Amino acid sequence: MKSPILLLICVFAWGSLLAQDPTEEVTAVEEACFDYIHAFYKADTTLAYRSVHKSLRKTGFYWDKEKEMYSEQLEMPFGDLITLAKRWNDDGSRADESTPKGVQVFEVSDKTAIAKVNAIWGIDYISLMKIEEKWMIVNVLWQSPPRSSIRNP
């Protein structure tokens, strides 16, 4: 009696996996990353609240032109991200519709995803997790525009 029930459960589970459209999942990850970019570009914190998890850990480095060196590691929790997004481009002088922006999704799994954001401030490597069927940004590793970059062929 257990075998038919187990088989039925497996068939339904397999069917639900097949029902997930990979294109939709990648698009949803891209949308979360663009929400992150536009939260700053448009000074719209509702976009951050929609796609950035409150447990966010954002860390990175900026290039100090005067000292000609990178900063020490900087941390930005969720609350600080919201504060910065409110004021970063509130007068529209830092970004507009033509300001460069891009998202490259590297991988999407059942519950985790990884992407790269290119924005006017530099690059961000984004870790996302799927919570209640919604992709949320949980980790960001960033730096100012790279002075050099090496890619694995």
N, CA and C atoms as a LAMMPS dump frame, in Angstrom:
ITEM: TIMESTEP
0
ITEM: NUMBER OF ATOMS
459
ITEM: BOX BOUNDS ff ff ff
-5.0000000000000000e+02 5.0000000000000000e+02
-5.0000000000000000e+02 5.0000000000000000e+02
-5.0000000000000000e+02 5.0000000000000000e+02
ITEM: ATOMS id mol type element x y z
1 1 1 N 0.814 -1.202 0
2 1 2 C 0 0 0
3 1 3 C 0.857 1.265 0
4 2 1 N 2.01 1.193 0.672
5 2 2 C 2.872 2.37 0.732
6 2 3 C 3.478 2.698 -0.625
7 3 1 N 3.806 1.688 -1.412
8 3 2 C 4.467 1.919 -2.701
9 3 3 C 3.625 2.744 -3.666
10 4 1 N 2.342 2.43 -3.872
11 4 2 C 1.549 3.259 -4.789
12 4 3 C 1.417 4.709 -4.312
13 5 1 N 1.294 4.899 -3.014
14 5 2 C 1.179 6.262 -2.487
15 5 3 C 2.485 7.011 -2.697
16 6 1 N 3.592 6.349 -2.413
17 6 2 C 4.902 6.966 -2.61
18 6 3 C 5.121 7.299 -4.082
19 7 1 N 4.737 6.38 -4.962
20 7 2 C 4.868 6.615 -6.396
21 7 3 C 4.024 7.821 -6.821
22 8 1 N 2.819 7.905 -6.304
23 8 2 C 1.938 9.021 -6.634
24 8 3 C 2.534 10.353 -6.16
25 9 1 N 3.092 10.364 -4.971
26 9 2 C 3.738 11.576 -4.452
27 9 3 C 4.903 11.972 -5.343
28 10 1 N 5.715 10.996 -5.744
29 10 2 C 6.867 11.277 -6.612
30 10 3 C 6.43 11.838 -7.961
31 11 1 N 5.363 11.289 -8.522
32 11 2 C 4.865 11.762 -9.815
33 11 3 C 4.405 13.217 -9.705
34 12 1 N 3.664 13.548 -8.648
35 12 2 C 3.22 14.934 -8.464
36 12 3 C 4.394 15.871 -8.225
37 13 1 N 5.369 15.427 -7.437
38 13 2 C 6.547 16.263 -7.178
39 13 3 C 7.316 16.507 -8.467
40 14 1 N 7.514 15.473 -9.267
41 14 2 C 8.225 15.596 -10.537
42 14 3 C 7.466 16.531 -11.481
43 15 1 N 6.162 16.397 -11.502
44 15 2 C 5.347 17.256 -12.358
45 15 3 C 5.452 18.718 -11.978
46 16 1 N 5.496 18.994 -10.675
47 16 2 C 5.617 20.397 -10.257
48 16 3 C 6.985 20.959 -10.602
49 17 1 N 8.018 20.122 -10.571
50 17 2 C 9.344 20.579 -10.987
51 17 3 C 9.362 20.911 -12.471
52 18 1 N 8.733 20.063 -13.261
53 18 2 C 8.687 20.298 -14.701
54 18 3 C 7.831 21.516 -15.038
55 19 1 N 6.882 21.834 -14.172
56 19 2 C 5.993 22.965 -14.432
57 19 3 C 6.706 24.306 -14.292
58 20 1 N 7.823 24.334 -13.552
59 20 2 C 8.572 25.579 -13.411
60 20 3 C 9.21 25.936 -14.745
61 21 1 N 8.95 27.119 -15.207
62 21 2 C 9.529 27.593 -16.453
63 21 3 C 10.87 28.249 -16.138
64 22 1 N 11.985 27.664 -16.633
65 22 2 C 13.296 28.233 -16.329
66 22 3 C 13.431 29.687 -16.779
67 23 1 N 12.812 30.028 -17.886
68 23 2 C 12.879 31.401 -18.379
69 23 3 C 12.223 32.36 -17.387
70 24 1 N 11.108 31.952 -16.817
71 24 2 C 10.421 32.792 -15.83
72 24 3 C 11.275 32.99 -14.586
73 25 1 N 11.982 31.939 -14.162
74 25 2 C 12.83 32.043 -12.971
75 25 3 C 13.99 33.009 -13.222
76 26 1 N 14.631 32.901 -14.373
77 26 2 C 15.733 33.812 -14.709
78 26 3 C 15.21 35.243 -14.793
79 27 1 N 14.071 35.425 -15.419
80 27 2 C 13.465 36.757 -15.523
81 27 3 C 13.153 37.327 -14.141
82 28 1 N 12.659 36.498 -13.242
83 28 2 C 12.342 36.961 -11.886
84 28 3 C 13.608 37.389 -11.138
85 29 1 N 14.702 36.664 -11.333
86 29 2 C 15.981 37.041 -10.716
87 29 3 C 16.463 38.367 -11.313
88 30 1 N 16.385 38.496 -12.635
89 30 2 C 16.767 39.758 -13.289
90 30 3 C 15.944 40.924 -12.75
91 31 1 N 14.645 40.717 -12.605
92 31 2 C 13.767 41.783 -12.108
93 31 3 C 14.158 42.211 -10.697
94 32 1 N 14.499 41.254 -9.838
95 32 2 C 14.933 41.595 -8.477
96 32 3 C 16.207 42.434 -8.527
97 33 1 N 17.129 42.061 -9.406
98 33 2 C 18.386 42.816 -9.534
99 33 3 C 18.145 44.212 -10.108
100 34 1 N 17.254 44.337 -11.08
101 34 2 C 16.931 45.667 -11.611
102 34 3 C 16.197 46.515 -10.565
103 35 1 N 15.377 45.886 -9.718
104 35 2 C 14.772 46.631 -8.605
105 35 3 C 15.86 47.238 -7.73
106 36 1 N 16.897 46.462 -7.468
107 36 2 C 18.029 46.922 -6.649
108 36 3 C 18.694 48.139 -7.302
109 37 1 N 18.991 48.04 -8.596
110 37 2 C 19.612 49.163 -9.314
111 37 3 C 18.695 50.387 -9.289
112 38 1 N 17.431 50.18 -9.655
113 38 2 C 16.498 51.304 -9.767
114 38 3 C 16.131 51.908 -8.416
115 39 1 N 16.273 51.156 -7.332
116 39 2 C 16.059 51.744 -6.006
117 39 3 C 16.991 52.934 -5.818
118 40 1 N 18.224 52.809 -6.33
119 40 2 C 19.192 53.907 -6.255
120 40 3 C 18.991 54.914 -7.384
121 41 1 N 18.904 54.423 -8.622
122 41 2 C 18.795 55.324 -9.765
123 41 3 C 17.564 56.227 -9.668
124 42 1 N 16.452 55.668 -9.178
125 42 2 C 15.197 56.425 -9.104
126 42 3 C 14.896 56.935 -7.695
127 43 1 N 15.805 56.663 -6.75
128 43 2 C 15.588 57.025 -5.338
129 43 3 C 14.224 56.521 -4.867
130 44 1 N 13.931 55.265 -5.214
131 44 2 C 12.63 54.657 -4.92
132 44 3 C 12.826 53.46 -3.99
133 45 1 N 12.648 53.685 -2.708
134 45 2 C 12.898 52.616 -1.736
135 45 3 C 11.868 51.491 -1.798
136 46 1 N 10.707 51.736 -2.41
137 46 2 C 9.732 50.646 -2.523
138 46 3 C 10.315 49.489 -3.322
139 47 1 N 11.202 49.786 -4.252
140 47 2 C 11.841 48.734 -5.047
141 47 3 C 12.792 47.911 -4.189
142 48 1 N 13.491 48.559 -3.277
143 48 2 C 14.375 47.831 -2.36
144 48 3 C 13.549 46.959 -1.418
145 49 1 N 12.483 47.511 -0.871
146 49 2 C 11.627 46.715 0.016
147 49 3 C 11.04 45.51 -0.717
148 50 1 N 10.794 45.644 -2.004
149 50 2 C 10.202 44.562 -2.789
150 50 3 C 11.189 43.429 -3.059
151 51 1 N 12.48 43.742 -3.23
152 51 2 C 13.412 42.723 -3.721
153 51 3 C 14.67 42.515 -2.887
154 52 1 N 14.835 43.257 -1.807
155 52 2 C 16.003 43.076 -0.944
156 52 3 C 15.51 42.595 0.417
157 53 1 N 16.065 41.477 0.882
158 53 2 C 15.65 40.908 2.164
159 53 3 C 16.206 41.738 3.317
160 54 1 N 15.461 41.81 4.388
161 54 2 C 15.88 42.62 5.545
162 54 3 C 17.131 42.077 6.229
163 55 1 N 17.492 40.834 5.942
164 55 2 C 18.723 40.26 6.515
165 55 3 C 19.945 40.551 5.64
166 56 1 N 19.793 41.456 4.677
167 56 2 C 20.862 41.779 3.723
168 56 3 C 22.221 41.95 4.398
169 57 1 N 23.235 41.392 3.741
170 57 2 C 24.628 41.687 4.092
171 57 3 C 25.279 42.222 2.825
172 58 1 N 25.59 43.505 2.829
173 58 2 C 26.239 44.146 1.685
174 58 3 C 27.611 44.611 2.147
175 59 1 N 28.637 44.202 1.421
176 59 2 C 30.001 44.567 1.783
177 59 3 C 30.789 44.854 0.521
178 60 1 N 31.743 45.779 0.615
179 60 2 C 32.516 46.083 -0.58
180 60 3 C 33.556 47.157 -0.376
181 61 1 N 34.055 47.649 -1.52
182 61 2 C 35.202 48.546 -1.536
183 61 3 C 35.004 49.63 -2.591
184 62 1 N 35.376 50.849 -2.262
185 62 2 C 35.35 51.905 -3.272
186 62 3 C 36.774 52.4 -3.505
187 63 1 N 37.011 52.894 -4.715
188 63 2 C 38.321 53.423 -5.088
189 63 3 C 38.391 54.883 -4.67
190 64 1 N 39.35 55.203 -3.821
191 64 2 C 39.575 56.571 -3.363
192 64 3 C 40.582 57.213 -4.309
193 65 1 N 40.114 58.128 -5.158
194 65 2 C 40.984 58.752 -6.167
195 65 3 C 42.098 59.57 -5.53
196 66 1 N 41.803 60.252 -4.441
197 66 2 C 42.824 61.078 -3.789
198 66 3 C 43.955 60.226 -3.216
199 67 1 N 43.601 59.13 -2.569
200 67 2 C 44.615 58.256 -1.96
201 67 3 C 45.171 57.235 -2.952
202 68 1 N 44.507 57.116 -4.1
203 68 2 C 44.851 56.124 -5.118
204 68 3 C 44.938 54.719 -4.528
205 69 1 N 43.886 54.371 -3.802
206 69 2 C 43.793 53.031 -3.223
207 69 3 C 42.334 52.734 -2.874
208 70 1 N 42.056 51.446 -2.692
209 70 2 C 40.713 51.048 -2.296
210 70 3 C 40.494 51.301 -0.814
211 71 1 N 39.261 51.532 -0.46
212 71 2 C 38.872 51.707 0.937
213 71 3 C 39.033 50.39 1.687
214 72 1 N 38.943 50.475 2.986
215 72 2 C 38.804 49.265 3.791
216 72 3 C 37.436 48.674 3.47
217 73 1 N 37.21 47.455 3.904
218 73 2 C 35.92 46.81 3.68
219 73 3 C 34.811 47.623 4.339
220 74 1 N 33.771 47.923 3.567
221 74 2 C 32.628 48.692 4.06
222 74 3 C 31.411 47.784 4.161
223 75 1 N 30.636 47.939 5.209
224 75 2 C 29.426 47.139 5.428
225 75 3 C 28.195 48.031 5.3
226 76 1 N 27.129 47.464 4.749
227 76 2 C 25.88 48.207 4.633
228 76 3 C 24.709 47.262 4.905
229 77 1 N 24.129 47.319 6.099
230 77 2 C 22.932 46.521 6.356
231 77 3 C 21.715 47.118 5.636
232 78 1 N 20.613 46.415 5.699
233 78 2 C 19.401 46.802 4.982
234 78 3 C 18.964 48.238 5.288
235 79 1 N 18.932 48.613 6.546
236 79 2 C 18.49 49.963 6.912
237 79 3 C 19.343 51.048 6.284
238 80 1 N 20.657 50.817 6.234
239 80 2 C 21.556 51.79 5.608
240 80 3 C 21.351 51.842 4.096
241 81 1 N 21.036 50.695 3.494
242 81 2 C 20.744 50.672 2.058
243 81 3 C 19.518 51.538 1.766
244 82 1 N 18.494 51.416 2.588
245 82 2 C 17.278 52.215 2.402
246 82 3 C 17.598 53.703 2.535
247 83 1 N 18.369 54.055 3.556
248 83 2 C 18.742 55.46 3.767
249 83 3 C 19.515 56.007 2.573
250 84 1 N 20.477 55.224 2.072
251 84 2 C 21.266 55.664 0.925
252 84 3 C 20.409 55.762 -0.333
253 85 1 N 19.55 54.779 -0.568
254 85 2 C 18.699 54.798 -1.766
255 85 3 C 17.799 56.036 -1.785
256 86 1 N 17.333 56.467 -0.631
257 86 2 C 16.463 57.658 -0.553
258 86 3 C 17.169 58.911 -1.061
259 87 1 N 18.451 59.026 -0.782
260 87 2 C 19.142 60.291 -1.065
261 87 3 C 20.171 60.213 -2.185
262 88 1 N 20.58 59.005 -2.614
263 88 2 C 21.69 58.865 -3.558
264 88 3 C 21.447 59.638 -4.848
265 89 1 N 20.236 59.571 -5.371
266 89 2 C 19.921 60.27 -6.627
267 89 3 C 18.613 61.051 -6.5
268 90 1 N 18.358 61.582 -5.326
269 90 2 C 17.079 62.263 -5.119
270 90 3 C 16.904 63.505 -5.99
271 91 1 N 18.001 64.103 -6.435
272 91 2 C 17.887 65.274 -7.322
273 91 3 C 18.081 64.911 -8.797
274 92 1 N 18.289 63.63 -9.089
275 92 2 C 18.43 63.172 -10.468
276 92 3 C 19.764 63.465 -11.121
277 93 1 N 20.751 63.901 -10.352
278 93 2 C 22.035 64.295 -10.944
279 93 3 C 23.015 63.129 -11.134
280 94 1 N 22.754 61.995 -10.509
281 94 2 C 23.704 60.873 -10.605
282 94 3 C 23.318 59.832 -11.649
283 95 1 N 22.034 59.714 -11.927
284 95 2 C 21.584 58.69 -12.871
285 95 3 C 20.278 59.125 -13.516
286 96 1 N 20.107 58.711 -14.782
287 96 2 C 18.85 58.928 -15.484
288 96 3 C 18.589 57.693 -16.34
289 97 1 N 17.635 57.782 -17.243
290 97 2 C 17.269 56.61 -18.056
291 97 3 C 18.421 56.1 -18.926
292 98 1 N 19.362 56.975 -19.279
293 98 2 C 20.465 56.56 -20.153
294 98 3 C 21.695 56.074 -19.377
295 99 1 N 21.649 56.124 -18.055
296 99 2 C 22.784 55.688 -17.24
297 99 3 C 22.972 54.181 -17.392
298 100 1 N 24.219 53.742 -17.575
299 100 2 C 24.469 52.306 -17.77
300 100 3 C 23.94 51.457 -16.615
301 101 1 N 23.373 50.326 -17
302 101 2 C 22.908 49.343 -16.024
303 101 3 C 22.791 48.006 -16.731
304 102 1 N 23.095 46.954 -16.019
305 102 2 C 22.98 45.635 -16.61
306 102 3 C 22.951 44.559 -15.549
307 103 1 N 22.33 43.441 -15.905
308 103 2 C 22.253 42.289 -15.018
309 103 3 C 22.634 41.059 -15.818
310 104 1 N 23.528 40.271 -15.261
311 104 2 C 23.907 38.997 -15.861
312 104 3 C 23.621 37.91 -14.831
313 105 1 N 22.698 37.02 -15.141
314 105 2 C 22.362 35.921 -14.237
315 105 3 C 23.279 34.751 -14.56
316 106 1 N 24.013 34.299 -13.546
317 106 2 C 24.944 33.188 -13.738
318 106 3 C 24.278 31.834 -13.532
319 107 1 N 23.451 31.732 -12.505
320 107 2 C 22.815 30.444 -12.217
321 107 3 C 21.581 30.656 -11.358
322 108 1 N 20.553 29.86 -11.647
323 108 2 C 19.337 29.849 -10.843
324 108 3 C 19.055 28.4 -10.482
325 109 1 N 18.986 28.129 -9.196
326 109 2 C 18.627 26.802 -8.696
327 109 3 C 17.251 26.892 -8.047
328 110 1 N 16.832 25.817 -7.381
329 110 2 C 15.499 25.808 -6.774
330 110 3 C 15.299 26.97 -5.803
331 111 1 N 16.273 27.171 -4.906
332 111 2 C 16.122 28.147 -3.826
333 111 3 C 17.195 29.233 -3.835
334 112 1 N 18.217 29.1 -4.67
335 112 2 C 19.309 30.077 -4.68
336 112 3 C 19.626 30.51 -6.107
337 113 1 N 20.168 31.726 -6.202
338 113 2 C 20.582 32.247 -7.511
339 113 3 C 21.756 33.193 -7.306
340 114 1 N 22.533 33.369 -8.377
341 114 2 C 23.686 34.278 -8.336
342 114 3 C 23.689 35.108 -9.613
343 115 1 N 23.967 36.408 -9.458
344 115 2 C 23.951 37.323 -10.606
345 115 3 C 25.005 38.402 -10.411
346 116 1 N 25.278 39.112 -11.493
347 116 2 C 26.197 40.25 -11.459
348 116 3 C 25.45 41.474 -11.956
349 117 1 N 25.598 42.564 -11.218
350 117 2 C 25.008 43.847 -11.588
351 117 3 C 26.127 44.786 -12.01
352 118 1 N 25.942 45.445 -13.139
353 118 2 C 26.831 46.529 -13.57
354 118 3 C 26.033 47.818 -13.482
355 119 1 N 26.59 48.777 -12.752
356 119 2 C 25.906 50.057 -12.564
357 119 3 C 26.941 51.168 -12.581
358 120 1 N 26.476 52.379 -12.523
359 120 2 C 27.381 53.52 -12.584
360 120 3 C 28.402 53.496 -11.447
361 121 1 N 28.042 52.934 -10.318
362 121 2 C 28.949 52.911 -9.165
363 121 3 C 29.966 51.784 -9.229
364 122 1 N 29.795 50.812 -10.138
365 122 2 C 30.744 49.703 -10.24
366 122 3 C 30.03 48.391 -10.484
367 123 1 N 30.546 47.341 -9.85
368 123 2 C 29.963 46.013 -10.025
369 123 3 C 29.515 45.467 -8.674
370 124 1 N 28.451 44.679 -8.721
371 124 2 C 27.917 44.025 -7.53
372 124 3 C 27.658 42.565 -7.89
373 125 1 N 28.158 41.667 -7.063
374 125 2 C 27.808 40.255 -7.188
375 125 3 C 26.688 40.002 -6.193
376 126 1 N 25.582 39.477 -6.69
377 126 2 C 24.339 39.386 -5.934
378 126 3 C 23.989 37.924 -5.669
379 127 1 N 23.742 37.595 -4.41
380 127 2 C 23.209 36.285 -4.029
381 127 3 C 21.743 36.473 -3.672
382 128 1 N 20.91 35.607 -4.219
383 128 2 C 19.477 35.688 -3.957
384 128 3 C 18.98 34.36 -3.412
385 129 1 N 17.884 34.423 -2.659
386 129 2 C 17.213 33.201 -2.238
387 129 3 C 15.726 33.351 -2.517
388 130 1 N 15.109 32.216 -2.772
389 130 2 C 13.681 32.221 -3.073
390 130 3 C 12.918 31.983 -1.775
391 131 1 N 12.145 32.992 -1.386
392 131 2 C 11.372 32.938 -0.154
393 131 3 C 9.909 33.13 -0.514
394 132 1 N 9.08 32.172 -0.145
395 132 2 C 7.645 32.253 -0.439
396 132 3 C 7.403 32.583 -1.911
397 133 1 N 8.128 31.883 -2.78
398 133 2 C 7.992 32.004 -4.239
399 133 3 C 8.445 33.352 -4.791
400 134 1 N 9.246 34.109 -4.032
401 134 2 C 9.755 35.416 -4.477
402 134 3 C 11.265 35.439 -4.331
403 135 1 N 11.986 35.9 -5.367
404 135 2 C 13.439 36.024 -5.316
405 135 3 C 13.81 37.285 -4.554
406 136 1 N 14.639 37.114 -3.517
407 136 2 C 15.061 38.221 -2.658
408 136 3 C 16.585 38.263 -2.583
409 137 1 N 17.143 39.462 -2.653
410 137 2 C 18.59 39.659 -2.543
411 137 3 C 18.973 39.571 -1.072
412 138 1 N 19.972 38.719 -0.776
413 138 2 C 20.405 38.555 0.615
414 138 3 C 21.862 38.943 0.829
415 139 1 N 22.686 38.845 -0.21
416 139 2 C 24.099 39.204 -0.098
417 139 3 C 24.522 40.005 -1.32
418 140 1 N 25.34 41.025 -1.074
419 140 2 C 25.903 41.822 -2.158
420 140 3 C 27.38 42.036 -1.855
421 141 1 N 28.231 41.68 -2.816
422 141 2 C 29.66 41.968 -2.743
423 141 3 C 29.952 42.935 -3.883
424 142 1 N 30.476 44.126 -3.569
425 142 2 C 30.592 45.178 -4.582
426 142 3 C 31.965 45.834 -4.543
427 143 1 N 32.253 46.53 -5.64
428 143 2 C 33.424 47.4 -5.681
429 143 3 C 33.187 48.481 -6.726
430 144 1 N 33.95 49.565 -6.605
431 144 2 C 33.935 50.624 -7.616
432 144 3 C 34.308 50.018 -8.965
433 145 1 N 34.125 50.762 -10.059
434 145 2 C 34.513 50.209 -11.361
435 145 3 C 35.926 49.621 -11.283
436 146 1 N 36.078 48.367 -11.709
437 146 2 C 37.371 47.689 -11.564
438 146 3 C 38.491 48.402 -12.312
439 147 1 N 39.636 48.47 -11.671
440 147 2 C 40.83 48.991 -12.317
441 147 3 C 41.443 47.907 -13.198
442 148 1 N 41.183 46.666 -12.858
443 148 2 C 41.6 45.533 -13.688
444 148 3 C 40.646 44.382 -13.413
445 149 1 N 40.575 43.464 -14.345
446 149 2 C 39.682 42.323 -14.194
447 149 3 C 40.254 41.143 -14.97
448 150 1 N 40.228 39.986 -14.366
449 150 2 C 40.709 38.758 -15.005
450 150 3 C 39.54 37.791 -15.067
451 151 1 N 39.32 37.228 -16.223
452 151 2 C 38.231 36.263 -16.393
453 151 3 C 38.794 34.888 -16.683
454 152 1 N 38.119 33.893 -16.167
455 152 2 C 38.474 32.513 -16.45
456 152 3 C 37.991 32.184 -17.865
457 153 1 N 38.878 31.739 -18.733
458 153 2 C 38.467 31.503 -20.135
459 153 3 C 37.409 30.456 -20.311
